């Protein structure tokens, strides 16, 4: 019986346990693209614009309708007979073919095309912003994992240092305050590591939810090592941003949409013409309706020329002109923002690369100093306080190197995003 209980317990524990899996940039991007509600919503809005374009195209085609009516009328008598009443029965197939609608047809189609382009850029912008955030979250997980490893290594070193100080204290070669200091330094790591692990697990859970993973899955990520980046020309980067940056393209399309909206708003105030045709039956009596003698057909052109509409055309013109001005200001602002972000991103990448180089050298020298100080303390050459200082310096150097590596990866990401590089494409092809 106890064997069965053990087996059932093991199964239960395995079903509720979490398992960690190492993810690459490529896998993170693919998972997020497949599960992100924000990206799905933006893509759906973009797809809806396709049907708006189809609706605009339909304005070029005639409308055909089947109509019927029964009308009772009264005519004044020409003679002294009095008044005479009668009825008219009509059934017809009517056609209306627009010829000109104040520019609403062509402008409507161009507006639909522009709106589709705008929704495409909005989708790309949503994708860029969302992917950037999710990739930064992955980088944070990688940095926290490495920081925990540094503190755990430092804790092991501090434990060895504490035991060495104990041994020296027992031989009378170390003072009581040195032993207490070594012990306190060792104990301090418990809370520091616990705090980092809490942040690490919290970041893992948030990323797991964003990737649509099961509760039993946990995300592991390793920061890529820094690579040498060739010197980049600012003007070429700015030119690339002008061509590809979704936020700028959206602002440019916004100006064109505002101009088209102006003509669409004024279309009702301009002349319009239609070809109209009708074929059917018209009879004064219900009994004769449908006979050959009641057949009729008509074809013609209708022309509408608005003369006065309460100055609505003036107000429409002023409103549309103001919308164009606002759109042009948004475009100017988007260009200024682009210029600032490209320059800032390039400077940030250059600084991050220099920081990786300097902190890597710092960490290398700090490691050598730590190894040397430990041996010197063991031989009684230096006091314990100097060992503590050396260890603190090594730990700071290692943490700074991790932060520099994270900043370097984030700087590459920010520069790519600022010049409009497709993050989905570049990060799925990088692994």
Secondary structure, 3 states (H helix, E strand, C coil): CHHHHHHHHHHHHHHHCCEEEECCHHHHHHHHHHHCHHHHHHHHHHHHHHHHHHHHHHHHCCEEEEEEEEEEEEECCCCCCCCEEEEEEEEEEEEEEEEEECCHHHHHHHHHHHHHHHHHHHHHHHHHHHHHHHHHHHHHHHHHHHHHHHHHHHHHHHHHHHHHHHHHHHCCCCCHHHHHHHHHHHHHHHHHHHHHHHHHHHHHHHHHHHHCCCCCEEEECCCCCCCCCCCCCHHHHHHHHHHHCHHHHHHHHHHHHHHHHHHHHHHHHCCEEEEEEEEEEEECCCCCCCCHHHEEEEEEEEEECCCCCCCHHHHHHHHHHHHHHHHHHHHHHHHHHHHHHHHHHHHHHHHHHHHHHHHHHHHHHHHHHHHHHHHHHHCCCCCHHHHHHHHHHHHHHHHHHHHHHHHHHHHHHHHHHHCCCCHHHHHHHCC
